[in-house]
Amino acid sequence: MAARAGPRSMTPGSVFKPPAEVKAFSRRANITRSTLDRQLGKRRHVSSQIRTQKHRQLVSRFACSAEGVYALEGPDETGSPPFVVKFSQVLLDGAMLAVCDEEGFVTLIDSRKPVGEAGVSAKWEAHLNSIFDLEWVDDDTKVATASGDQTASIFDVEYQSIVALFRGHNGSVKSIRVKPHHKDIFATGSRDGNVCIWDRRCRRETRCLENGESFDHDMDYITPCITMRNIHTISSLPVRASKRTMLQNPNGNSQQSVTAVEFLNGGNILASAGAADGMVKLWDLRKYDQRTPRELYSLFPKDQASCLYQDRKFGISALAVDSTGARLLASSIDNKIHCYDIMRMENSPSRIYDGHLNSSFYVKLTFSPCDEFILSGSSDSNVYIWERKHPERTPFVLSGHQGEVSGVTWCPTDFTTIASCADDVTVRMWKASMDGPEPENKAMASDTLVRRRLFESPGAGNPNIPLPTPSRTPSRTPGRTPVPPRRMRQPHINEIWSPPGRLPLSQQETSSTSTSTRPMQASADIGDIGDRVDRV
């Protein structure tokens, strides 16, 4: 009996190479797995380039029909202009749209239903003043609002009742954001120049008036945990003013409004934008000291390293962060959108987008669900969409509104649905479909068209070269299955083109065996092939 062979020894530093039988088995297994996945309907991996190209085709087909226009009713016949729109994350699979208007009403619209089929699910008066911002919280069971009555509130969506009230600002609250993975912590920015950090688990207080009545029918309110004061204030005093003068008049006559706040880095970093200084400041909440506040980093537009104490000031109207928290958008009233790379911590933007009109602090913007496109409102009654990686390209324009487009939102679960609101007292639902009209911009051609032309038949574009005659249709004899015509083989690229100094494969077989005439034939054939490629 033959002795059993022991394990194969390997020398140090050598690389194990599987035998040919193992490679063949792995190849057959991969082919079998691909065939089964195709039969079961499983999706194959699609490259990011192909996915972006398909998304771009969908973006070029966005349109709004008459069934997607919602007119908001107000206390008078003129209606109430909406300021903000935002899709839910979980409720109705992201199809519930929340709209806040100038009269303090919150309206919930089911975007799956047309206007005539009771698309408005609920509507209630949340504040006695305008609502400038809104956030979905607690798995879309509640909404948090920022109002011009100097308060922020949380309402239950099902019962339309107030759950929590936040007081601490001395001006209109312009922005509100929820800390990621911490549903009880909020951040708000106000026109008083302060940013407040709130915690719903903190103590509640009841402040009574002189006549014994309390605010909001004995409603307890929550005070801020951290107050970041005057973080975007530009004083009208000279730079070398004395400390005593600065203490007597710390704010001067400046505009110190904080227009937007955003959480970054999982909620540890807070970004704030100013209306007067035109800067975006980053704050580390883990190391913030109210006695000596100091920002972690300051971001400036590229065309102005610092606008402090200068006549040219471009304020920031809105901020937006992508799903990864690595990119931050800042919409400026100089008609530009600045994109900052947070990971690199550079004070100048990495990309700048333009083409729209921003003349107020009500125009907002957002990212697409795939973070490849940027959606923004505009003061020229249009909606603009840019490709994030190509700021040099012309943006897509959606026309239909009759007033300044202030709020925009992209459905997080459906790439083909976006919503916008404008001063014409309407909310428009834009839908994209591959069955829609062809895009006006024909600059979408890629190198695929070049490959297709190169691999076509040699006589496809040359009238002097006859096209191959198709095979004759087989006779249909009763009782016999007709034989399909044989598919013609497409010529290989080496048969119609070759590098200089080398004959194509189709002419190497028919070339003469004479050594003296080969160079002359080669030069002539190369010229003919060049003419053929030009014709193709």
SEKOLLO-578811 format. One line per field, with one value per residue (C-alpha): x, y, z; residue in one letter. Coordinates in steps of 0.05 Angstrom, whole numbers. Example, Ala and Ser with C-alpha at 12.3 -4.5 7.8 and 13.67 -1.06 7.14 Angstrom:
REM residues 2
c1 c(246:273)
c2 c(-90:-21)
c3 c(156:143)
resn c(A:S)
//
This chain:
REM residues 536
c1 c(0:28:45:0:34:43:29:69:123:132:195:194:172:139:67:18:-11:-74:-72:-107:-164:-182:-181:-227:-276:-278:-291:-349:-377:-377:-412:-464:-475:-484:-535:-575:-575:-600:-657:-676:-679:-623:-592:-521:-470:-474:-415:-422:-409:-467:-512:-496:-510:-578:-593:-573:-622:-677:-660:-666:-737:-766:-833:-894:-964:-1028:-1042:-978:-993:-1020:-1048:-1044:-1105:-1096:-1142:-1155:-1165:-1091:-1068:-1006:-937:-898:-827:-803:-820:-790:-804:-809:-759:-803:-876:-911:-843:-818:-879:-907:-891:-892:-904:-897:-924:-922:-985:-956:-993:-964:-994:-982:-990:-991:-949:-975:-1045:-1064:-1094:-1166:-1160:-1153:-1077:-1077:-1074:-1073:-1067:-1062:-1039:-973:-950:-977:-921:-884:-849:-780:-755:-779:-749:-780:-763:-779:-786:-831:-883:-867:-843:-799:-811:-773:-818:-816:-850:-780:-797:-785:-836:-847:-916:-947:-966:-1024:-1060:-1033:-1017:-956:-908:-851:-838:-769:-757:-692:-682:-696:-708:-740:-715:-689:-662:-670:-632:-634:-569:-556:-568:-592:-665:-671:-617:-631:-595:-627:-602:-636:-636:-611:-542:-545:-543:-577:-568:-630:-643:-715:-694:-675:-720:-782:-801:-866:-859:-919:-938:-954:-1029:-1018:-1028:-975:-951:-990:-1042:-996:-949:-882:-823:-751:-691:-627:-569:-516:-523:-470:-478:-461:-421:-431:-432:-395:-386:-387:-332:-261:-214:-169:-225:-212:-241:-283:-316:-327:-361:-406:-429:-411:-458:-457:-509:-491:-534:-518:-569:-552:-586:-571:-541:-520:-491:-427:-383:-438:-463:-398:-385:-436:-434:-466:-476:-481:-521:-472:-401:-413:-374:-388:-359:-347:-355:-333:-389:-345:-296:-341:-333:-385:-337:-285:-321:-275:-293:-257:-250:-277:-296:-293:-315:-257:-266:-262:-213:-247:-304:-297:-297:-306:-361:-372:-410:-442:-486:-502:-575:-574:-530:-536:-495:-492:-509:-436:-423:-361:-387:-420:-458:-466:-513:-492:-532:-478:-512:-462:-462:-397:-380:-331:-293:-299:-248:-193:-210:-193:-222:-234:-287:-269:-324:-368:-435:-470:-524:-583:-606:-605:-626:-658:-645:-704:-674:-654:-617:-606:-569:-600:-608:-546:-506:-489:-535:-550:-621:-633:-687:-678:-705:-719:-778:-739:-711:-638:-603:-526:-481:-437:-375:-383:-395:-374:-434:-499:-549:-617:-673:-745:-793:-865:-868:-890:-851:-787:-773:-754:-759:-737:-733:-715:-753:-704:-735:-754:-702:-755:-794:-776:-818:-812:-851:-852:-883:-939:-973:-963:-925:-903:-888:-837:-836:-784:-798:-759:-821:-818:-792:-721:-673:-657:-583:-551:-482:-494:-458:-403:-347:-397:-419:-347:-338:-403:-379:-312:-341:-392:-386:-332:-384:-433:-412:-377:-423:-367:-363:-425:-461:-465:-529:-571:-586:-648:-709:-717:-777:-833:-850:-912:-891:-820:-793:-761:-686:-667:-616:-544:-520:-465:-399:-378:-307:-254:-219:-153:-184:-198:-143:-72:-14:32:81:38:-15:-85:-103:-149:-93:-37:-67:-73:-7:46:104:153:202:217:145:122:142:107:43:45:49:-7:-52:-41:-64:-126:-142:-134:-184:-232:-227:-241:-302:-327)
c2 c(0:66:114:175:239:289:364:403:444:517:556:622:681:638:650:592:583:541:487:494:449:496:556:522:502:573:600:551:569:643:632:588:639:695:653:638:711:732:680:701:775:798:864:864:914:979:1026:1096:1126:1088:1104:1178:1179:1147:1198:1254:1229:1229:1299:1325:1298:1332:1364:1387:1372:1406:1351:1367:1441:1453:1522:1540:1573:1629:1671:1719:1709:1722:1659:1648:1644:1581:1587:1515:1445:1380:1306:1256:1200:1142:1165:1140:1114:1185:1210:1256:1329:1382:1455:1516:1584:1657:1653:1600:1540:1470:1431:1357:1334:1263:1269:1203:1232:1286:1352:1330:1267:1299:1304:1349:1301:1352:1426:1464:1531:1520:1592:1662:1684:1658:1590:1594:1523:1452:1385:1315:1281:1216:1173:1225:1222:1295:1358:1413:1485:1550:1612:1687:1691:1679:1607:1536:1481:1406:1382:1313:1297:1251:1296:1364:1384:1417:1372:1418:1493:1525:1597:1634:1676:1751:1750:1708:1637:1625:1554:1489:1424:1358:1326:1261:1199:1244:1260:1301:1352:1411:1472:1537:1601:1668:1740:1761:1734:1675:1600:1559:1485:1452:1386:1361:1324:1388:1421:1459:1527:1567:1642:1683:1753:1810:1795:1724:1692:1648:1638:1591:1570:1548:1512:1497:1515:1492:1538:1530:1489:1528:1598:1620:1696:1743:1693:1728:1801:1854:1916:1985:2007:2014:1955:1987:2009:2005:1949:1997:2023:1952:1933:1994:1979:1907:1902:1972:1978:1914:1861:1799:1748:1674:1647:1572:1517:1447:1388:1356:1297:1258:1319:1339:1397:1453:1497:1566:1618:1693:1744:1801:1772:1722:1668:1596:1580:1511:1500:1440:1429:1383:1440:1501:1550:1604:1650:1649:1626:1610:1576:1514:1539:1593:1583:1641:1648:1645:1716:1748:1722:1764:1814:1841:1917:1921:1952:1889:1837:1774:1740:1665:1648:1572:1512:1439:1378:1312:1244:1228:1295:1306:1363:1428:1475:1549:1591:1663:1724:1740:1687:1633:1566:1546:1473:1460:1396:1386:1331:1375:1435:1486:1556:1564:1525:1466:1481:1541:1536:1595:1610:1624:1688:1695:1763:1745:1703:1657:1616:1546:1487:1413:1351:1294:1226:1201:1264:1273:1332:1399:1427:1501:1553:1621:1691:1688:1639:1578:1515:1497:1430:1423:1363:1363:1338:1385:1457:1482:1450:1489:1473:1442:1494:1477:1533:1541:1584:1657:1682:1672:1598:1595:1522:1459:1386:1319:1256:1211:1146:1165:1199:1218:1265:1334:1390:1466:1525:1598:1665:1650:1613:1545:1481:1443:1369:1353:1282:1250:1193:1159:1165:1241:1288:1286:1332:1398:1393:1345:1348:1281:1241:1198:1156:1100:1133:1134:1060:1045:1081:1047:977:986:949:977:996:1029:1100:1091:1089:1059:996:952:929:853:822:790:716:692:680:605:571:555:483:457:414:441:495:552:559:629:666:662:724:760:767:838:854:861:928:897:879:951:989:975:1016:1052:1004:942:911:895:822:820:842:802:738:765:804:784:740:782:818:874:897:890:960:993:952:967:1042:1040:997:1042:1102:1065:1044:1115:1139:1084:1102:1175:1155:1113)
c3 c(0:-20:36:43:22:78:77:28:61:44:48:86:43:-10:-32:-35:-105:-111:-165:-231:-209:-152:-198:-249:-194:-166:-236:-247:-178:-194:-260:-226:-171:-222:-261:-198:-176:-244:-242:-171:-192:-147:-165:-190:-165:-203:-204:-176:-245:-277:-218:-221:-296:-284:-229:-276:-328:-276:-252:-323:-325:-262:-276:-236:-259:-240:-190:-152:-136:-66:-49:24:54:105:149:91:17:1:36:79:46:67:93:101:75:99:84:141:150:174:172:109:85:79:39:93:79:134:113:159:139:158:202:248:220:210:152:139:66:41:-22:-49:-60:-112:-91:-103:-60:9:8:70:130:187:201:266:293:328:341:341:293:233:235:203:213:228:247:252:319:356:294:261:317:335:302:330:307:311:310:308:376:407:426:401:412:402:379:376:304:320:370:345:417:447:485:504:503:501:523:528:465:459:384:330:328:257:259:300:295:333:356:319:362:420:409:473:455:408:383:361:329:337:314:382:362:410:401:455:471:501:536:545:608:644:696:676:701:702:696:719:697:744:741:763:695:665:594:548:599:655:606:637:593:589:597:557:584:546:517:467:465:408:369:302:325:285:328:296:344:318:324:377:424:498:541:580:517:493:558:557:486:468:409:380:325:290:259:299:274:273:211:214:258:240:280:254:275:308:346:380:332:321:259:261:206:213:175:183:186:129:167:187:255:284:359:400:450:492:507:505:562:569:606:551:487:429:364:341:269:223:150:101:28:-21:-47:22:73:126:120:191:194:118:77:35:77:49:100:102:93:104:119:98:115:77:105:122:157:115:72:92:46:60:17:14:-7:-59:-104:-88:-52:-17:-4:53:67:142:145:117:161:108:116:41:3:-40:-91:-108:-144:-177:-227:-181:-146:-70:-45:23:85:72:14:37:6:18:-8:-48:-14:-51:-34:-108:-122:-89:-87:-73:-77:-110:-111:-186:-176:-198:-166:-182:-179:-185:-191:-130:-167:-226:-204:-273:-307:-318:-263:-278:-271:-251:-269:-246:-184:-187:-126:-87:-74:0:22:-15:7:-26:-7:31:6:-65:-109:-160:-113:-88:-59:-59:-30:-52:-38:-88:-30:-64:-51:-113:-117:-172:-200:-246:-294:-348:-392:-389:-442:-466:-430:-464:-446:-495:-462:-429:-482:-454:-483:-493:-558:-581:-566:-602:-665:-662:-656:-712:-778:-824:-877:-830:-847:-915:-976:-1019:-976:-987:-925:-913:-941:-887:-891:-926:-883:-872:-901:-853:-869:-831:-773:-770:-725:-765:-755:-733:-777:-755:-719:-756:-720:-703:-727:-674:-666:-687:-754:-773:-736:-715:-687:-737:-770:-760:-807:-783:-772:-833:-879:-848:-876:-947:-949:-999:-978:-1017:-971:-1019:-1028:-955:-930:-989:-978:-904:-915:-965:-921:-862:-901:-924:-853:-829:-881:-860:-787:-805:-844:-786)
resn c(M:A:A:R:A:G:P:R:S:M:T:P:G:S:V:F:K:P:P:A:E:V:K:A:F:S:R:R:A:N:I:T:R:S:T:L:D:R:Q:L:G:K:R:R:H:V:S:S:Q:I:R:T:Q:K:H:R:Q:L:V:S:R:F:A:C:S:A:E:G:V:Y:A:L:E:G:P:D:E:T:G:S:P:P:F:V:V:K:F:S:Q:V:L:L:D:G:A:M:L:A:V:C:D:E:E:G:F:V:T:L:I:D:S:R:K:P:V:G:E:A:G:V:S:A:K:W:E:A:H:L:N:S:I:F:D:L:E:W:V:D:D:D:T:K:V:A:T:A:S:G:D:Q:T:A:S:I:F:D:V:E:Y:Q:S:I:V:A:L:F:R:G:H:N:G:S:V:K:S:I:R:V:K:P:H:H:K:D:I:F:A:T:G:S:R:D:G:N:V:C:I:W:D:R:R:C:R:R:E:T:R:C:L:E:N:G:E:S:F:D:H:D:M:D:Y:I:T:P:C:I:T:M:R:N:I:H:T:I:S:S:L:P:V:R:A:S:K:R:T:M:L:Q:N:P:N:G:N:S:Q:Q:S:V:T:A:V:E:F:L:N:G:G:N:I:L:A:S:A:G:A:A:D:G:M:V:K:L:W:D:L:R:K:Y:D:Q:R:T:P:R:E:L:Y:S:L:F:P:K:D:Q:A:S:C:L:Y:Q:D:R:K:F:G:I:S:A:L:A:V:D:S:T:G:A:R:L:L:A:S:S:I:D:N:K:I:H:C:Y:D:I:M:R:M:E:N:S:P:S:R:I:Y:D:G:H:L:N:S:S:F:Y:V:K:L:T:F:S:P:C:D:E:F:I:L:S:G:S:S:D:S:N:V:Y:I:W:E:R:K:H:P:E:R:T:P:F:V:L:S:G:H:Q:G:E:V:S:G:V:T:W:C:P:T:D:F:T:T:I:A:S:C:A:D:D:V:T:V:R:M:W:K:A:S:M:D:G:P:E:P:E:N:K:A:M:A:S:D:T:L:V:R:R:R:L:F:E:S:P:G:A:G:N:P:N:I:P:L:P:T:P:S:R:T:P:S:R:T:P:G:R:T:P:V:P:P:R:R:M:R:Q:P:H:I:N:E:I:W:S:P:P:G:R:L:P:L:S:Q:Q:E:T:S:S:T:S:T:S:T:R:P:M:Q:A:S:A:D:I:G:D:I:G:D:R:V:D:R:V)
//
